[in-house]
């Protein structure tokens, strides 16, 4: 059985990822950055948790 990943920590993620991406974030921006990451993580959970039947096939491409 796959191991459950730890809960997402946007504060830790931002502190770790910003330097790796070469981002110099003003400390005053951190609450806004982490708030946005919380919203994005919640949206991602909705998508990841949506049940799909095994018979569903991926679309070959998306056209608008």
Secondary structure as the mmCIF struct_conf table of DSSP 4:
data_model
#
loop_
_struct_conf.conf_type_id
_struct_conf.id
_struct_conf.beg_label_comp_id
_struct_conf.beg_label_asym_id
_struct_conf.beg_label_seq_id
_struct_conf.end_label_comp_id
_struct_conf.end_label_asym_id
_struct_conf.end_label_seq_id
HELX_LH_PP_P HELX_LH_PP_P1 UNK A 2 UNK A 8
HELX_RH_AL_P HELX_RH_AL_P1 UNK A 10 UNK A 20
TURN_TY1_P TURN_TY1_P1 UNK A 21 UNK A 22
HELX_RH_3T_P HELX_RH_3T_P1 UNK A 27 UNK A 29
HELX_RH_AL_P HELX_RH_AL_P2 UNK A 30 UNK A 49
BEND BEND1 UNK A 50 UNK A 50
TURN_TY1_P TURN_TY1_P2 UNK A 54 UNK A 55
BEND BEND2 UNK A 60 UNK A 60
#
